[in-house]
Amino acid sequence: MVVESCLVTPSSETPRKALWLSPLDLLMANRGHTPLVQFYRRPSGGDATDFFDVTRLKDALGKALVNFYPLAGRLDEEEEEGGGRLQINCNGQGALFLVAHNSHLTVDHFSDLKPSSELRRLLVPPIDSAKEARILCHVQVTFLKCGGVAIGTALHHLAMDGNGAFHFFQTWSAFSRDGERAVVEVPCHDRVLLSARAQPVVHPDTLSIFNPTLNLSEPWGPVVTEVFVLDKDQISSIKRVCGGVSTFCAVSAHVWRCMCVARGLSPHSTTRLVFPANVRRSLTPPLPRRYFGNAVIMLGVATKAQDIVAGDLASVAGRIRDVIGRMDDELVRSAVDYLDMAKSDSRPARGSLPVTDLRVVSWLGMPMYDADFRWGKPVAVLRAESTRGGFVYLMDNSQGKGGVRLIVCAEAAILNQFQTLLYAGLGRLNSGPCAKI
């Protein structure tokens, strides 16, 4: 039950202006708000009378919004005949802040950590109107029956990528924990750094691996979300077989292969793996470390299903690694030029990917568990809802335990077989989980 609703504004004056959005920002306009939940246990023993004090949280949020002032603004359009280009109106109107109490739920109720529409409904602020959709930052603090707290947020993807979002959480929590003594890194809001060139040029090599289009349609059957965990030893085994590539490349290759088999793809059908890649260090010169905005492009690998299933896993992982290795300044600039000329579709994206396609989104290595508001780090962090079939999210399992948590949203009819392949295949990776389709 929501007991309080208010707007939290920046604690001091911020720039009042229209913030121009780069083509990489506009590409994310149809993704909407990303629902995230962080769970905190009430400390045992000691004085915790001020546990998640709402006044402290709101005061800290106001301080954080001084540096992250776009999140206190509103989604807007330039005034042009026939509809203008999307922008952020940095007007300081503030973030929506809700306080709720739930007398039935405890932190342990969410021990399976499975995203669902129910989880989002209970713990993340609803976005039910066009006016609410223009607010870029929504927060809900829910006090649970056990004394624990869930912080649910919905940040608009157009405003920033995952790196920017977790930087914001680090800053907000630092002000709550340390007050005026908080040490924070100031974000960079210069999105012109990712503008198109005056004379746009799309390098021919770009279109072979750049996949900007999100082709969604009605799924052929019910779509469900399940969570799978690969522990440290299992990850080491996969990486060893894959020749020591990154965790992302190795796990993505294994998941792609298992999904191709579970879906029963024809050997000669073309299957595609698409994933967002961080461009911050690929540009010359690199973007500022704390660039706040979207700094990812969508890369893809396409090949025949039989090459994924019958080939050795190292070659599949190598394909993914080689595509990432081709991402340099020219490719990124070409991608930005392409998006600027093509114009992005800002309508909400709904539906699922074709059964031949898989999109893997990595949160690996992000500071997901750094948001210590004063009473300890979260015991769990997860996306509250995942509804698009064909999407897989990779994230670090939990604090200090290692391993990878996979949030898999796919057709219900194939998930049991996918699970069998995911784990049974680990014992025979050298020969491949399946000899043929």
C-alpha positions in Angstrom: 0.0 0.0 0.0 1.4 3.4 -1.0 1.4 5.8 1.9 3.3 8.7 0.4 3.9 10.2 -3.0 5.9 13.2 -3.8 8.4 14.8 -6.2 12.0 15.1 -5.0 13.8 18.0 -6.7 17.5 18.8 -6.9 18.7 20.3 -3.6 20.4 23.3 -5.4 20.1 25.1 -8.7 20.8 23.0 -11.8 21.1 23.9 -15.5 17.8 24.7 -17.1 18.0 23.7 -20.7 17.0 21.3 -23.4 19.4 18.4 -23.4 20.2 17.2 -26.9 20.1 13.4 -27.2 22.5 11.4 -29.4 21.4 8.8 -32.0 22.5 6.1 -29.5 20.1 7.6 -26.9 17.2 7.8 -29.4 17.8 4.2 -30.3 16.7 3.3 -26.7 13.6 5.5 -26.7 11.3 2.6 -27.4 12.8 0.5 -24.5 10.9 2.6 -22.0 11.7 2.4 -18.3 13.9 -0.3 -16.9 12.4 -1.9 -13.7 15.0 -2.7 -11.1 14.6 -4.0 -7.5 17.2 -4.0 -4.7 16.5 -5.9 -1.5 18.0 -5.0 1.9 17.8 -6.9 5.2 17.3 -5.1 8.4 20.6 -5.4 10.4 20.4 -7.8 13.3 21.4 -6.2 16.7 22.5 -2.7 17.2 20.3 0.4 16.9 18.5 0.4 13.5 15.7 2.8 14.5 16.5 5.0 11.5 16.6 2.0 9.1 16.0 3.5 5.6 14.8 6.7 7.1 12.6 8.3 4.4 13.7 11.8 5.1 17.4 10.8 4.8 16.7 9.0 1.5 14.9 11.9 0.0 17.5 14.4 1.1 20.2 12.3 -0.4 18.3 11.9 -3.7 17.9 15.6 -3.9 21.7 16.0 -3.6 22.3 13.3 -6.2 20.0 15.0 -8.6 22.2 18.1 -8.6 24.8 16.1 -10.5 22.4 13.9 -12.3 20.0 16.8 -13.2 18.7 15.2 -16.5 16.9 12.6 -14.3 15.0 15.5 -12.6 13.8 16.7 -16.0 11.0 15.5 -18.4 11.0 13.7 -21.7 10.0 16.3 -24.3 10.2 17.0 -28.1 11.7 19.9 -30.0 9.0 22.1 -31.5 8.8 21.2 -35.1 5.9 20.8 -37.5 4.7 17.2 -37.6 6.4 16.3 -34.3 9.9 17.0 -33.2 13.0 15.2 -32.1 13.0 13.8 -28.6 15.0 15.6 -26.0 15.2 16.0 -22.2 13.8 19.2 -20.8 16.1 19.8 -17.8 13.5 21.8 -15.8 14.2 20.5 -12.3 10.7 19.2 -11.7 12.1 16.2 -9.9 11.9 12.4 -9.5 8.8 10.7 -8.4 9.2 9.2 -4.9 6.8 6.7 -3.4 6.7 5.1 0.0 4.8 1.9 0.5 4.2 -0.7 3.2 3.5 -4.4 2.6 2.4 -6.4 5.7 2.5 -9.8 3.9 5.9 -10.0 2.2 9.4 -10.6 3.5 12.8 -10.6 1.8 12.7 -14.4 1.8 9.6 -14.4 -0.3 11.8 -13.3 -3.2 14.6 -15.9 -2.6 14.1 -17.4 -6.0 14.7 -14.0 -7.6 12.5 -14.5 -10.6 11.4 -11.4 -12.6 7.6 -11.3 -13.0 4.8 -8.9 -13.6 3.7 -9.4 -10.0 7.1 -8.4 -8.7 7.0 -5.3 -10.7 3.5 -4.5 -9.6 4.3 -4.8 -6.0 7.7 -3.1 -5.8 8.2 -0.8 -8.8 6.3 2.5 -9.3 3.5 2.1 -11.9 3.7 4.1 -15.1 0.1 4.3 -16.2 -0.2 7.6 -18.0 1.5 9.7 -20.6 2.4 12.2 -17.9 4.1 9.5 -15.8 5.9 8.2 -18.8 7.6 11.6 -19.3 9.1 11.4 -15.8 12.6 9.9 -16.2 13.2 8.7 -12.6 10.6 6.8 -10.5 11.5 5.4 -7.0 9.5 3.3 -4.6 10.7 2.4 -1.1 8.7 -0.5 0.2 8.9 -1.6 3.9 8.3 -5.3 4.2 6.8 -7.4 7.0 10.2 -8.8 8.1 11.6 -5.3 8.6 13.6 -5.4 5.4 13.3 -2.9 2.5 12.9 -3.1 -1.3 13.9 -0.2 -3.4 12.2 -0.4 -6.8 13.2 2.0 -9.5 12.2 2.7 -13.1 14.7 4.8 -15.0 14.0 5.6 -18.6 16.5 3.9 -20.9 16.6 6.9 -23.2 18.4 8.8 -20.4 21.3 6.4 -19.8 22.7 2.9 -20.1 23.5 0.4 -17.3 26.8 2.1 -16.5 25.1 5.4 -16.0 22.3 3.9 -14.0 24.6 2.2 -11.5 26.7 5.3 -11.2 23.6 7.2 -10.2 22.8 4.6 -7.5 26.3 4.8 -6.2 26.0 8.5 -5.9 22.6 8.5 -4.3 23.6 5.9 -1.7 26.9 7.7 -1.0 25.0 10.9 0.0 22.6 8.8 2.2 25.6 7.0 3.9 28.1 9.8 4.2 26.2 13.0 3.9 28.3 16.0 3.0 31.4 13.9 3.3 30.4 11.8 0.4 33.0 11.4 -2.3 31.3 11.3 -5.7 32.4 11.3 -9.3 30.7 14.0 -11.4 29.0 12.6 -14.5 29.7 14.0 -18.0 26.5 15.2 -19.8 28.2 16.2 -23.1 26.2 14.0 -25.5 27.5 15.9 -28.5 30.5 13.6 -28.1 28.3 11.0 -29.8 26.8 13.1 -32.5 26.9 12.2 -36.2 29.7 13.6 -38.3 29.1 16.6 -40.5 29.6 14.4 -43.5 28.1 11.1 -42.5 29.8 8.0 -43.8 28.8 4.4 -43.1 31.8 2.1 -43.5 30.9 -1.1 -45.4 32.2 -3.2 -42.6 29.8 -1.7 -40.2 26.6 -3.2 -41.6 28.0 -6.7 -41.4 28.0 -6.7 -37.6 25.9 -3.7 -36.6 22.3 -4.7 -35.7 20.3 -1.6 -34.8 16.8 -3.0 -35.5 14.8 -4.7 -32.8 12.5 -6.9 -34.8 9.7 -8.0 -32.4 6.5 -9.9 -33.2 3.8 -11.9 -31.5 5.4 -15.1 -30.0 4.4 -18.5 -31.4 3.5 -19.7 -27.9 3.5 -18.6 -24.2 6.6 -16.8 -23.0 8.0 -17.3 -19.5 11.0 -16.1 -17.5 13.3 -18.5 -15.6 16.5 -18.0 -13.7 19.5 -20.3 -14.0 22.8 -20.1 -12.1 26.2 -21.2 -13.3 28.7 -21.4 -10.5 32.4 -20.5 -10.5 33.6 -24.0 -11.4 31.1 -24.3 -14.2 32.1 -20.9 -15.6 35.8 -21.9 -15.4 35.0 -25.1 -17.3 33.2 -23.3 -20.1 36.0 -20.7 -20.4 38.7 -23.4 -20.5 37.0 -25.2 -23.4 36.5 -21.9 -25.2 40.2 -21.1 -25.1 40.2 -18.6 -22.3 37.9 -16.0 -23.9 35.9 -13.6 -21.6 33.1 -14.9 -19.5 30.6 -13.1 -21.7 31.9 -14.7 -24.9 32.0 -18.2 -23.3 28.6 -18.1 -21.6 26.9 -16.5 -24.6 28.3 -19.2 -26.9 27.1 -22.0 -24.6 23.6 -20.4 -24.2 23.3 -19.8 -28.0 24.1 -23.4 -28.8 21.6 -24.7 -26.2 18.9 -22.4 -27.4 19.4 -23.5 -31.0 19.0 -27.1 -30.1 16.1 -26.6 -27.7 14.2 -24.6 -30.3 14.8 -27.3 -32.9 16.1 -25.0 -35.6 16.6 -26.3 -39.0 20.3 -27.0 -39.7 20.3 -24.6 -42.7 18.3 -21.8 -41.0 20.2 -18.6 -40.2 20.5 -17.9 -36.5 21.6 -14.6 -35.0 23.1 -13.6 -31.7 22.8 -9.8 -30.9 24.3 -8.0 -27.9 25.0 -4.5 -26.7 28.6 -3.5 -26.6 30.1 -0.6 -24.6 31.8 1.9 -26.9 33.4 4.2 -24.2 36.9 2.8 -24.7 36.6 2.1 -28.4 36.5 5.8 -29.5 39.5 7.9 -30.2 39.8 9.7 -27.9 37.8 7.6 -25.4 34.7 9.0 -23.9 35.0 10.3 -20.3 34.9 7.4 -17.9 31.8 8.8 -16.3 29.9 9.7 -19.5 26.2 9.7 -18.6 24.1 8.6 -21.5 23.8 5.6 -23.8 27.2 4.5 -25.0 26.4 1.1 -26.4 25.8 -0.2 -29.9 24.2 -3.4 -31.0 26.6 -6.0 -32.5 25.6 -9.3 -34.0 26.8 -12.6 -35.3 24.8 -14.5 -37.8 25.5 -18.0 -39.2 23.8 -21.3 -40.0 22.3 -23.2 -37.0 24.4 -26.3 -37.9 27.6 -24.3 -37.5 26.6 -23.4 -33.9 25.4 -26.9 -32.9 27.9 -29.1 -34.7 31.0 -26.9 -34.4 33.2 -26.9 -31.3 32.2 -24.3 -28.7 35.6 -22.6 -28.9 34.9 -21.6 -32.5 31.4 -20.2 -31.6 32.9 -18.2 -28.7 35.7 -17.1 -31.1 33.1 -15.7 -33.5 31.6 -13.5 -30.7 35.1 -12.4 -29.6 36.2 -11.5 -33.1 33.1 -9.3 -33.6 33.8 -7.4 -30.4 37.4 -7.0 -31.5 36.3 -5.3 -34.7 34.7 -2.4 -32.8 36.9 0.6 -33.3 36.4 4.4 -33.6 35.4 4.1 -37.3 32.9 1.4 -36.8 31.3 3.3 -33.9 31.2 6.6 -35.8 29.7 4.8 -38.8 27.0 3.3 -36.5 26.2 6.7 -35.1 26.0 8.2 -38.7 23.8 5.3 -39.8 21.3 5.8 -36.9 21.2 9.6 -37.4 20.2 9.1 -41.1 17.8 6.2 -40.4 15.9 7.9 -37.5 14.8 5.7 -34.6 11.3 4.5 -33.8 10.3 5.8 -30.3 7.1 3.7 -30.1 7.1 1.2 -27.2 8.7 -2.1 -28.3 6.4 -5.1 -27.7 6.5 -8.7 -28.6 9.3 -11.3 -28.9 12.3 -11.9 -31.1 12.0 -14.5 -34.0 12.8 -18.0 -32.7 16.0 -17.9 -34.8 17.3 -14.9 -32.8 18.8 -14.4 -29.4 19.7 -11.2 -27.6 22.2 -11.4 -24.7 22.5 -8.4 -22.4 25.4 -8.3 -20.1 25.5 -6.7 -16.7 28.6 -8.5 -15.7 31.2 -6.5 -13.9 28.7 -3.6 -13.1 28.6 -2.4 -9.5 25.2 -3.8 -8.9 25.8 -4.4 -5.2 27.5 -1.1 -4.4 24.4 0.8 -3.3 25.0 1.0 0.5 22.6 3.6 1.8 24.1 3.3 5.4 22.7 0.0 6.5 24.7 -2.4 4.3 24.7 -3.5 0.7 21.8 -5.2 -1.0 21.4 -8.9 -0.5 19.9 -9.2 -4.0 19.5 -7.0 -7.1 17.5 -8.0 -10.2 15.5 -6.8 -13.1 11.9 -6.8 -11.8 10.3 -7.9 -15.1 11.4 -9.4 -18.4 8.7 -10.0 -21.0 10.4 -10.1 -24.4 11.0 -13.7 -25.6 14.5 -14.3 -26.9 16.2 -12.1 -24.3 18.9 -13.3 -21.9 20.4 -11.2 -19.1 23.8 -12.1 -17.6 24.7 -10.7 -14.2 27.1 -11.5 -11.4 25.4 -14.1 -9.1 25.8 -12.2 -5.8 28.3 -10.7 -3.5 31.5 -12.6 -3.4 30.1 -15.9 -4.5 31.2 -15.8 -8.1 29.3 -17.4 -10.9 26.8 -16.0 -13.3 23.0 -15.6 -13.0 21.1 -16.0 -16.2 17.6 -14.5 -16.6 16.1 -16.2 -19.6 12.9 -15.1 -21.2 11.8 -17.6 -23.9 9.0 -19.9 -25.1 7.7 -22.0 -22.2 7.6 -25.1 -24.4 11.4 -25.2 -24.8 12.7 -24.1 -21.4 12.8 -27.6 -19.8 15.0 -28.8 -22.7 17.1 -25.7 -22.6 17.7 -26.2 -18.9 18.8 -29.9 -19.5 21.2 -28.8 -22.2 22.6 -25.9 -20.2 23.7 -28.2 -17.3 24.1 -31.6 -18.9 26.2 -30.1 -21.7 28.8 -28.9 -19.1 30.0 -32.5 -18.7 30.8 -33.0 -22.4 31.7 -29.5 -23.7 34.8 -30.8 -25.5 32.6 -32.9 -27.9 29.7 -30.5 -27.9 26.3 -30.9 -26.2 24.7 -32.3 -29.4 26.4 -33.9 -32.4 23.6 -32.8 -34.7 20.2 -31.2 -34.7 
